[in-house]
Amino acid sequence: MTHQWPRRGTVDYLQLPAHDIARAATFYADVLGWSTSDENFEAPNLIGQWVNDRRPDDPAAGPLLWLQVDDLYPTLARVESAGGAVVQRPYLDHGERWLVEIDDPAGNRLGLVAPVRAPQPQTLLAVTDVEAASSWYQALLGLTSDHGGPEYERLLAGGTLVLQLHRLDVAHHHGTIGDPERPRGNGVLVWFGEVSDFDDVVTRAATLGAEVVREPHRNPPEGGGNGPGHRELWVRDLDGYVVVVASPDGEAWELATS
């Protein structure tokens, strides 16, 4: 079952400092009716824990409110661009969420909770002209730039990183990618699935003058059943990589005949 994370901005949980956790648990149970278990508590519409590592002499002492966010890196970037500060490296909590403390512009300490996401393919292609390749993929698939520049590019679909471009003859942080003297992409298909505007992509590929490797076709062929039941277009990009664009699975559903 997929875990349903709270909406962005939701209060996730509360940390309350306590010199004596047992005494604090008794106090909140007697006064407010909170249920307690060891260092954890449950209150109406709220869960939390008592902690004894946030001392009164700590400038960041006091209750710590943890708030839900959608993602890790983009949120931390927004924190800094909006005048806040990231005050610790994110750390993994029980393998299911990232926790990180930040300060808002006034210095108020907040905790952010970001879900752990499943591993995702994030293809990186070595290309001769990063900016030209970026423009080509943006025009073909409607991707958006998240980096820009002549040496490296990140391209997003709906806010999700789906493709990276790296200049072939320039060493980046991790060295040179590929050998400029060898053909590129042999045995590799750069596959984009679940493309809802498939027919528009076919039109845009023609406008770009892309070399067609395989004309639009159904997979499997007509009469072959319904797995995966989509359409595909195979073209070459500016560097010779074969790019496959596939409509959503089931989009070309084959109807039963009587």
C-alpha distance (Angstrom), angle and dihedral (degrees) to the residues before:
residue distance angle dihedral
M1 . . .
T2 3.83 . .
H3 3.80 113.7 .
Q4 3.80 112.0 -117.1
W5 3.79 107.1 -139.0
P6 3.82 119.4 -156.0
R7 3.79 119.0 -103.1
R8 3.79 119.5 -84.8
G9 3.81 110.8 -82.5
T10 3.81 94.8 25.5
V11 3.81 116.7 137.8
D12 3.80 102.4 -108.6
Y13 3.80 101.8 -176.2
L14 3.80 143.8 -35.5
Q15 3.79 130.7 -120.6
L16 3.79 116.8 -154.4
P17 3.83 121.3 -168.8
A18 3.80 115.7 -127.6
H19 3.82 132.4 177.1
D20 3.81 88.6 -159.1
I21 3.80 113.3 27.6
A22 3.81 95.0 -169.4
R23 3.81 91.1 52.3
A24 3.81 91.1 46.8
A25 3.81 90.8 50.3
T26 3.79 91.0 52.1
F27 3.82 91.8 48.0
Y28 3.80 96.0 51.9
A29 3.81 92.5 41.5
D30 3.82 91.9 52.3
V31 3.81 97.7 40.0
L32 3.82 102.6 35.7
G33 3.78 104.7 15.3
W34 3.79 94.8 -117.6
S35 3.78 115.6 164.9
T36 3.79 114.1 -127.8
S37 3.78 138.3 -161.9
D38 3.80 117.1 179.9
E39 3.84 105.3 -55.7
N40 3.81 94.5 -15.8
F41 3.79 129.4 89.4
E42 3.78 139.0 -174.2
A43 3.79 123.8 -149.6
P44 3.81 130.8 170.8
N45 3.83 106.5 -61.7
L46 3.80 90.5 -11.8
I47 3.78 140.9 85.1
G48 3.79 127.4 -172.0
Q49 3.77 149.7 139.4
W50 3.75 141.0 -118.4
V51 3.80 115.6 -120.3
N52 3.77 131.3 -166.8
D53 3.81 98.4 -165.2
R54 3.82 96.2 77.1
R55 3.81 98.9 81.7
P56 3.82 125.0 -166.6
D57 3.80 89.9 -115.3
D58 3.80 89.9 57.3
P59 3.83 111.5 101.4
A60 3.80 87.4 -140.4
A61 3.82 93.8 49.6
G62 3.77 123.5 129.4
P63 3.78 134.2 63.2
L64 3.79 114.0 -23.1
L65 3.79 118.6 -149.1
W66 3.81 115.3 -153.5
L67 3.79 116.6 -152.2
Q68 3.79 129.7 -164.1
V69 3.82 119.9 -117.4
D70 3.81 130.9 -179.3
D71 3.79 100.5 -127.2
L72 3.79 141.8 6.1
Y73 3.81 113.5 -132.3
P74 3.83 98.9 37.0
T75 3.81 90.5 47.6
L76 3.81 93.6 50.8
A77 3.80 89.4 48.3
R78 3.82 89.4 52.4
V79 3.81 90.8 49.0
E80 3.79 91.9 58.3
S81 3.81 96.1 39.5
A82 3.82 89.4 52.2
G83 3.81 93.0 53.7
G84 3.80 100.5 -95.0
A85 3.80 129.4 116.9
V86 3.79 135.5 -127.7
V87 3.81 104.8 -134.4
Q88 3.81 101.7 -175.2
R89 3.76 140.5 21.9
P90 3.82 113.6 -96.0
Y91 3.78 113.9 -101.4
L92 3.79 131.9 -160.5
D93 3.79 116.9 -111.4
H94 3.82 115.9 -155.9
G95 3.79 90.4 -31.0
E96 3.80 93.3 -76.6
R97 3.80 108.6 80.6
W98 3.80 142.5 23.4
L99 3.81 119.0 -125.3
V100 3.81 124.4 -161.9
E101 3.80 134.2 163.1
I102 3.80 121.9 -135.7
D103 3.79 138.4 176.2
D104 3.79 121.4 -131.5
P105 3.85 118.0 -136.1
A106 3.83 90.5 -86.0
G107 3.81 92.4 52.3
N108 3.82 97.6 -104.1
R109 3.79 110.4 151.3
L110 3.82 117.0 -127.7
G111 3.78 134.1 173.2
L112 3.79 122.7 -135.6
V113 3.80 125.0 -154.3
A114 3.83 117.9 -159.0
P115 3.81 123.6 -179.1
V116 3.77 121.5 -116.1
R117 3.78 108.9 -116.9
A118 3.79 129.1 -149.1
P119 3.82 116.2 -100.0
Q120 3.79 110.6 -83.6
P121 3.81 131.6 -162.2
Q122 3.81 110.1 -108.2
T123 3.79 103.8 178.9
L124 3.82 118.4 -154.5
L125 3.81 118.8 -158.1
A126 3.79 126.0 -165.8
V127 3.82 107.1 -135.8
T128 3.79 137.3 175.6
D129 3.83 96.3 -130.8
V130 3.80 114.9 27.0
E131 3.80 96.3 -172.0
A132 3.80 93.8 48.4
A133 3.80 91.7 46.6
S134 3.81 90.4 48.1
S135 3.79 91.5 52.4
W136 3.83 90.5 47.9
Y137 3.81 94.0 53.2
Q138 3.79 92.2 42.8
A139 3.81 90.4 52.2
L140 3.82 94.2 45.3
L141 3.80 100.3 43.7
G142 3.79 106.7 15.4
L143 3.80 92.7 -113.9
T144 3.80 120.0 161.9
S145 3.80 129.7 -134.5
D146 3.81 118.1 -112.6
H147 3.81 97.8 176.0
G148 3.79 117.9 11.0
G149 3.78 129.7 -171.4
P150 3.80 138.6 109.2
E151 3.82 98.4 -80.1
Y152 3.81 108.5 39.8
E153 3.80 137.8 14.9
R154 3.80 138.5 -176.7
L155 3.80 117.8 -156.3
L156 3.79 123.0 -161.1
A157 3.80 135.6 -159.8
G158 3.79 112.1 -159.8
G159 3.80 90.2 -19.2
T160 3.82 93.9 -51.1
L161 3.81 121.0 115.5
V162 3.82 107.9 -118.4
L163 3.80 105.0 157.3
Q164 3.81 139.5 25.0
L165 3.80 125.3 -164.6
H166 3.79 123.7 -157.9
R167 3.79 126.7 -174.8
L168 3.77 107.5 -111.0
D169 3.81 99.6 -138.7
V170 3.81 99.5 39.7
A171 3.80 124.5 86.6
H172 3.79 110.9 -134.8
H173 3.83 127.4 -176.8
H174 3.79 89.0 -58.6
G175 3.80 100.8 39.6
T176 3.79 132.3 -105.7
I177 3.79 115.9 -24.6
G178 3.80 112.8 -138.4
D179 3.79 134.6 -22.0
P180 3.83 115.4 -74.4
E181 3.81 90.3 -151.7
R182 3.79 95.1 60.9
P183 3.82 129.2 74.5
R184 3.78 112.6 -99.1
G185 3.75 128.9 -127.4
N186 3.81 101.7 14.3
G187 3.79 105.8 165.8
V188 3.82 92.8 2.6
L189 3.81 126.5 113.4
V190 3.82 117.2 -167.3
W191 3.80 96.2 -144.9
F192 3.80 125.9 -162.2
G193 3.80 112.0 -176.7
E194 3.80 134.4 -177.2
V195 3.83 91.3 37.9
S196 3.81 103.9 165.4
D197 3.82 96.9 -171.1
F198 3.80 92.6 55.6
D199 3.81 95.1 144.5
D200 3.81 91.0 51.5
V201 3.82 89.7 50.5
V202 3.81 89.6 54.6
T203 3.80 88.7 53.3
R204 3.80 93.0 46.7
A205 3.81 92.0 48.6
A206 3.81 88.7 56.1
T207 3.80 90.8 48.2
L208 3.81 89.7 52.2
G209 3.81 90.2 50.6
A210 3.81 90.7 -124.3
E211 3.78 115.6 178.0
V212 3.80 107.5 -110.8
V213 3.80 113.7 -134.7
R214 3.80 94.7 176.5
E215 3.78 124.3 9.1
P216 3.82 118.1 -127.2
H217 3.79 107.9 -65.9
R218 3.77 141.4 160.3
N219 3.81 122.1 -101.8
P220 3.00 109.4 -120.1
P221 3.81 100.4 23.4
E222 3.79 118.9 -107.1
G223 3.77 109.0 -70.2
G224 3.79 91.6 26.1
G225 3.79 98.3 102.5
N226 3.77 132.5 -111.9
G227 3.76 108.5 -61.4
P228 3.02 110.7 135.4
G229 3.81 91.4 -15.8
H230 3.80 98.0 -163.5
R231 3.80 137.4 120.4
E232 3.80 125.4 -113.6
L233 3.81 138.2 -160.3
W234 3.82 120.0 -165.4
V235 3.82 118.0 -159.8
R236 3.81 138.0 155.9
D237 3.78 121.3 -114.6
L238 3.81 125.3 -141.7
D239 3.82 92.3 -79.3
G240 3.79 97.2 45.8
Y241 3.81 98.5 -99.8
V242 3.80 113.0 145.1
V243 3.80 108.5 -120.8
V244 3.79 119.5 -161.5
V245 3.80 119.0 -160.7
A246 3.82 114.0 -167.5
S247 3.79 129.0 -172.6
P248 3.83 118.2 -130.5
D249 3.78 115.2 -66.3
G250 3.80 108.6 -93.8
E251 3.82 94.0 21.5
A252 3.82 89.9 115.4
W253 3.80 94.0 43.3
E254 3.77 112.3 175.7
L255 3.78 111.9 -130.9
A256 3.76 119.7 -136.0
T257 3.80 114.7 -110.2
S258 3.76 121.6 -137.3
